[in-house]
Amino acid sequence: MIANGKNLFRFIGQHCILNRLAKAHLNKTTSLLPLQSNSLTIGPPAREFSDDRSGLKILPDYLYNIDDVINEYNMGHTSDWYSKALEYNLKKGKHYRQMLTVLSYEYLMKHQGLEIENTKLAHILGWCVELFQAAIVICDDIMDGSTSRRGQLCWYKLPEVGITALNDAIIFENSIYVLLRQYFRNAECYLDLMELFNEITLITACGQNMDMLGSRMPVKSFTMEMYRNVAITKTAYYSFYLPFALAMHLAGIKNPETFKMAKCILLEMGYLYQVQNDVLDCFGNPKITGKIGTDIEENKCSWLAVECLRQANEEQQRTLVDCYGKKDPKMVKCVKDLYQTLQLPKLYADYEDKTCNQILTMTKEASEHLPEELILQILKKIFKRKE
């Protein structure tokens, strides 16, 4: 847990070390394999990701349990509102992080030669991550001025909700600790789980802060180092490392080296995931992604903007400076046309192939500590994704 300034600086130092380790892997001159979506098949796994959301059937139990705490303080109206907010913000999600937590636990137990006996607890941890994601998304949508999420209006955009959504995000986040206390209080890993959620909450909030502060800067000041720091802290930690680390604690893994290797690989995967988000924000189909991208209008330090600065000549850079961060649809189109002229979609496709191959290399090197087939399952899930 990052409890004071010294620990925070220590974390920043560790983060920089991990960045250098990842970059060292990505800069290796290895012969890249032609990576296709179907080349990531790994044989019969213990279990695969799927779009089956049957795990949602156990959520009502958690709702009732949290309601009991709320009702203890005679807040019946809050209980009804919480249930409505939860169903609106969680039911339409892909529940990727929940599935990742459960899948990781099962693979990690199998890798250690242990019997899988706490699947229900893994599901609960997975839903804790989904609660965290819901809280982050609510705040992110408000800060970005977004209008849609998962094919429906953002929660705060509903007339009866408005800015009350910020309070709902606080309730969601604190519901995590209700579940942890109810189901893990007597578990050996209880303190580790609590500290992990506290640490990732702070890291993610700092990442969100850097993202918002960056959007106030001139586009020409954007750098890849700045972008990478935002992407890792804002997205990679909670989307990839958190579910995996929770599963590791539940599986009884104690070796710090195993955690370090997992973090290095999963943060690199999470970085790729954020780059994909940026590309989908600009070029994705809203009917598939479920949201209308606003990175250009909001002057976000995106992968596309940074690469545009890298590839553009002086005249093209002037065009980007003149049009980026403007809400005028004509200027937004001008930026998108510039991206196309510079062939940034193709540059991204090449980057994705190279990065996936490098992650495969990192995974093989860590196969003694981590189940290789699990990492490949995660990579397969995000490779060439459209949503």
C-alpha positions in Angstrom: 0.0 0.0 0.0 1.3 3.5 -0.8 0.7 5.2 2.5 3.1 8.2 2.4 5.3 10.4 0.2 8.3 8.2 0.5 6.4 5.1 -0.6 4.9 7.0 -3.5 8.4 8.0 -4.7 9.5 4.4 -4.3 6.6 3.3 -6.4 7.4 5.8 -9.1 11.0 4.5 -9.1 9.8 0.9 -9.5 7.4 2.0 -12.3 10.4 3.6 -14.2 12.4 0.4 -13.8 9.5 -1.7 -15.1 9.2 0.7 -18.1 12.9 0.2 -18.8 12.6 -3.6 -18.6 9.7 -3.6 -21.0 11.4 -1.2 -23.4 14.5 -3.5 -23.3 12.3 -6.4 -24.4 10.6 -4.3 -27.1 13.9 -3.1 -28.5 15.4 -6.5 -28.9 16.2 -7.3 -32.5 14.3 -10.5 -32.8 12.9 -12.1 -35.9 9.2 -11.3 -35.7 6.8 -14.1 -36.4 3.8 -13.2 -38.7 1.2 -12.9 -36.0 -2.4 -13.7 -37.0 -5.5 -13.8 -34.8 -5.7 -17.6 -35.2 -2.0 -18.1 -34.5 -2.7 -17.6 -30.8 -4.4 -20.9 -30.4 -2.7 -22.7 -27.5 -4.3 -26.1 -27.4 -7.0 -27.2 -25.0 -6.9 -24.7 -22.1 -8.3 -25.1 -18.6 -10.9 -22.6 -19.6 -11.2 -19.9 -22.3 -12.5 -16.4 -22.3 -16.1 -16.2 -23.6 -18.9 -13.8 -23.8 -21.0 -15.9 -21.5 -22.1 -13.7 -18.7 -23.5 -16.4 -16.5 -21.4 -15.0 -13.6 -23.9 -12.2 -13.4 -26.3 -14.7 -11.7 -24.3 -14.4 -8.5 -24.3 -10.6 -8.5 -27.8 -10.3 -6.8 -26.4 -12.0 -3.7 -23.8 -9.3 -3.4 -26.4 -6.6 -3.9 -28.4 -7.9 -1.1 -25.4 -8.1 1.2 -24.4 -4.5 0.5 -28.0 -3.5 0.9 -27.9 -5.0 4.4 -25.1 -2.6 5.3 -26.9 0.4 3.8 -30.2 -0.5 5.5 -28.4 -0.9 8.9 -28.2 2.9 8.8 -31.9 3.4 7.8 -31.0 4.6 4.3 -33.7 2.7 2.3 -33.8 5.2 -0.6 -30.1 4.9 -1.0 -30.5 1.1 -1.2 -33.0 1.4 -4.1 -30.8 3.9 -5.9 -27.7 1.8 -5.5 -29.4 -1.2 -7.1 -30.5 0.9 -10.0 -27.1 2.4 -10.5 -25.4 -1.0 -10.3 -27.6 -2.6 -12.9 -27.3 0.4 -15.3 -23.5 0.6 -15.0 -22.6 -3.1 -14.8 -25.1 -5.2 -16.7 -24.1 -4.0 -20.2 -20.3 -4.4 -19.7 -18.2 -7.1 -21.3 -17.1 -8.1 -17.7 -13.6 -8.8 -19.1 -11.9 -8.0 -15.8 -14.2 -10.3 -13.9 -13.5 -13.1 -16.3 -9.8 -12.4 -16.3 -9.7 -12.7 -12.5 -11.5 -16.1 -12.5 -9.5 -17.4 -15.4 -6.2 -16.3 -13.9 -7.0 -18.0 -10.6 -7.9 -21.3 -12.2 -4.7 -21.3 -14.4 -2.5 -20.3 -11.5 -3.8 -23.1 -9.3 -3.4 -25.6 -12.1 0.2 -24.3 -12.7 1.0 -25.0 -9.1 -0.5 -28.5 -9.3 -3.2 -27.5 -6.7 -6.9 -28.3 -6.7 -9.2 -25.4 -7.8 -11.4 -24.9 -4.7 -12.1 -21.2 -4.3 -13.8 -20.3 -7.6 -16.6 -18.5 -5.9 -14.1 -16.3 -4.1 -12.4 -15.6 -7.4 -15.8 -14.5 -8.9 -16.3 -12.2 -5.9 -12.9 -10.6 -6.5 -13.7 -10.3 -10.2 -16.9 -8.4 -9.4 -14.9 -6.2 -7.0 -12.8 -5.2 -10.1 -15.9 -4.6 -12.1 -17.2 -2.2 -9.3 -13.8 -0.4 -9.5 -14.2 -0.2 -13.2 -17.7 1.2 -12.9 -16.5 3.9 -10.5 -13.6 4.9 -12.8 -15.9 4.9 -15.9 -18.5 7.2 -14.3 -15.8 9.7 -13.3 -14.0 9.4 -16.6 -17.2 10.1 -18.6 -17.9 13.2 -16.6 -14.4 14.5 -16.9 -14.3 13.9 -20.7 -17.8 15.2 -21.3 -18.7 11.9 -23.0 -22.3 11.2 -24.0 -22.5 7.4 -24.5 -21.0 4.3 -23.0 -21.7 0.7 -23.9 -24.4 1.7 -26.4 -26.4 3.8 -23.9 -26.3 7.3 -22.4 -23.6 7.8 -19.8 -25.0 7.4 -16.3 -24.5 11.1 -15.5 -26.4 12.1 -18.7 -29.6 10.7 -17.4 -31.9 13.6 -16.3 -32.6 12.1 -12.9 -28.9 11.4 -12.2 -26.6 14.3 -13.3 -23.7 15.2 -11.0 -25.1 12.7 -8.4 -23.2 10.2 -10.4 -20.0 11.3 -8.7 -21.4 10.1 -5.4 -22.5 6.8 -7.0 -18.9 6.3 -8.0 -17.8 6.7 -4.4 -20.4 4.2 -3.2 -19.3 1.7 -5.9 -15.6 2.0 -4.8 -16.5 1.6 -1.1 -18.7 -1.4 -1.8 -15.5 -3.2 -2.8 -14.4 -3.1 0.8 -17.7 -4.3 2.1 -17.4 -7.4 -0.1 -13.7 -7.9 0.9 -14.6 -7.7 4.6 -17.6 -10.0 4.3 -15.9 -12.8 2.3 -12.2 -12.5 3.0 -11.8 -11.1 6.5 -10.5 -14.4 7.9 -8.4 -15.2 4.8 -4.7 -15.1 4.9 -4.6 -12.8 1.8 -7.1 -10.3 3.3 -4.5 -7.6 4.0 -2.8 -8.1 0.7 -6.1 -7.7 -1.2 -7.0 -4.5 0.8 -3.6 -3.0 0.2 -3.6 -3.9 -3.5 -7.0 -2.2 -4.1 -5.8 0.9 -2.2 -2.6 1.0 -4.2 -4.2 0.6 -7.6 -6.9 3.2 -6.7 -4.2 5.8 -6.0 -2.2 4.8 -9.1 -5.3 5.0 -11.3 -6.4 8.3 -9.8 -3.0 9.8 -10.5 -3.2 8.5 -14.1 -6.5 10.2 -14.5 -5.1 13.4 -13.1 -2.2 13.3 -15.6 -4.6 12.6 -18.4 -6.7 15.6 -17.5 -3.7 17.9 -17.0 -2.2 16.8 -20.3 -5.4 17.8 -22.1 -4.7 21.4 -21.1 -1.3 21.4 -22.7 -0.6 22.4 -26.3 -0.7 19.4 -28.7 2.9 20.1 -29.8 4.2 19.4 -26.3 2.9 15.8 -26.3 5.6 13.2 -26.1 5.6 9.4 -26.2 7.1 9.2 -22.7 4.2 11.4 -21.4 1.7 9.3 -23.2 3.2 6.0 -21.9 3.1 7.2 -18.3 -0.6 8.1 -18.6 -1.5 4.9 -20.4 0.2 2.6 -17.8 -1.1 4.3 -14.7 -4.6 5.2 -16.0 -5.4 1.9 -17.7 -2.9 -0.9 -17.5 -2.6 -1.3 -13.8 -6.3 -1.7 -13.0 -7.3 -3.4 -16.2 -4.6 -6.1 -16.4 -2.4 -6.2 -13.4 -5.1 -5.9 -10.7 -7.2 -8.9 -11.8 -4.1 -11.0 -12.2 -2.5 -9.9 -8.9 -5.8 -10.6 -7.0 -5.8 -14.1 -8.5 -2.2 -14.6 -7.5 -2.9 -13.6 -3.9 -6.0 -15.9 -3.8 -3.9 -18.7 -5.2 -1.4 -18.3 -2.4 1.6 -17.1 -4.5 4.2 -15.3 -2.4 7.3 -15.1 -4.6 8.1 -11.4 -5.3 9.9 -12.4 -8.5 6.7 -13.9 -9.8 4.7 -10.7 -9.1 7.5 -8.6 -10.8 7.4 -10.8 -13.9 3.7 -10.7 -14.1 3.6 -6.9 -13.7 6.2 -6.4 -16.4 4.2 -8.5 -19.0 0.7 -7.3 -18.0 1.6 -3.6 -17.9 2.9 -4.0 -21.5 -0.3 -5.7 -22.5 -2.3 -3.0 -20.8 -0.3 -0.3 -22.6 -1.2 -2.0 -25.9 -4.8 -2.1 -24.8 -4.8 1.7 -24.2 -3.2 2.3 -27.6 -6.0 0.2 -29.1 -8.5 2.3 -27.2 -7.1 5.5 -28.8 -7.3 4.0 -32.3 -10.8 2.8 -31.7 -11.8 6.2 -30.3 -10.8 7.7 -33.7 -11.5 5.0 -36.2 -13.8 2.5 -34.4 -17.5 2.0 -35.3 -19.6 3.5 -32.5 -22.2 0.7 -33.1 -19.5 -1.8 -32.1 -17.5 0.2 -29.6 -20.7 1.5 -27.9 -19.3 5.0 -27.5 -18.6 8.1 -29.6 -14.9 9.0 -29.4 -13.9 12.5 -28.2 -10.1 12.4 -27.9 -9.5 14.9 -30.7 -12.1 17.4 -29.3 -10.9 17.0 -25.8 -7.2 17.6 -26.8 -6.1 14.2 -25.3 -2.5 13.1 -25.4 -3.3 10.0 -27.5 -1.0 7.6 -29.3 -2.3 8.9 -32.6 -1.6 12.5 -31.8 2.0 11.7 -30.7 2.7 9.5 -33.7 1.3 12.3 -35.9 3.8 14.7 -34.5 6.5 12.2 -35.1 5.6 11.5 -38.7 4.3 14.9 -39.9 6.3 17.5 -41.8 6.2 21.2 -40.7 3.1 22.0 -42.7 1.2 19.0 -41.4 2.2 19.8 -37.8 0.8 23.3 -38.3 -2.5 21.7 -39.4 -2.5 19.5 -36.3 -1.9 22.5 -34.0 -4.6 24.5 -35.7 -7.3 21.8 -35.6 -6.5 19.6 -32.6 -8.6 20.2 -29.4 -11.4 22.0 -31.3 -15.0 20.8 -31.1 -15.7 22.0 -34.7 -16.6 18.8 -36.7 -14.8 20.2 -39.7 -11.6 20.5 -37.7 -12.0 17.0 -36.2 -12.4 15.6 -39.7 -9.3 17.5 -40.7 -7.3 15.8 -38.0 -8.7 12.4 -39.0 -7.8 13.0 -42.6 -4.3 13.9 -41.6 -4.0 10.7 -39.6 -5.1 8.8 -42.8 -2.6 10.7 -45.0 0.2 9.7 -42.7 -1.1 6.1 -42.7 -1.3 5.9 -39.0 -3.8 3.0 -39.1 -1.2 0.9 -40.9 1.5 2.1 -38.5 -0.7 1.0 -35.6 -1.3 -2.4 -37.2 2.5 -2.9 -37.6 3.0 -1.8 -34.0 0.4 -4.2 -32.7 1.9 -7.2 -34.5 5.4 -6.3 -33.2 4.3 -5.7 -29.7 2.3 -8.9 -29.5 5.3 -10.9 -30.7 7.5 -9.2 -28.1 5.0 -10.0 -25.4 5.1 -13.6 -26.5 8.9 -13.6 -26.1 8.6 -12.1 -22.6 6.0 -14.7 -21.7 8.2 -17.6 -22.8 11.1 -16.2 -20.7 8.8 -16.2 -17.6 7.1 -19.6 -18.3 8.8 -21.1 -15.2 7.0 -18.7 -12.9 3.7 -18.0 -14.9 1.4 -20.2 -16.9 2.2 -19.4 -20.5 -1.1 -20.5 -21.8 -2.9 -18.0 -19.5 -1.0 -15.1 -20.9 -1.7 -16.3 -24.4 -5.4 -16.5 -23.7 -5.4 -12.9 -22.5 -3.4 -11.8 -25.5 -5.7 -13.7 -27.8 -8.7 -11.8 -26.3 -7.4 -8.3 -27.1 -5.5 -9.0 -30.4 -7.2 -7.2 -33.3 -10.1 -6.3 -31.1 -12.9 -4.1 -32.5 -14.6 -3.0 -29.3 
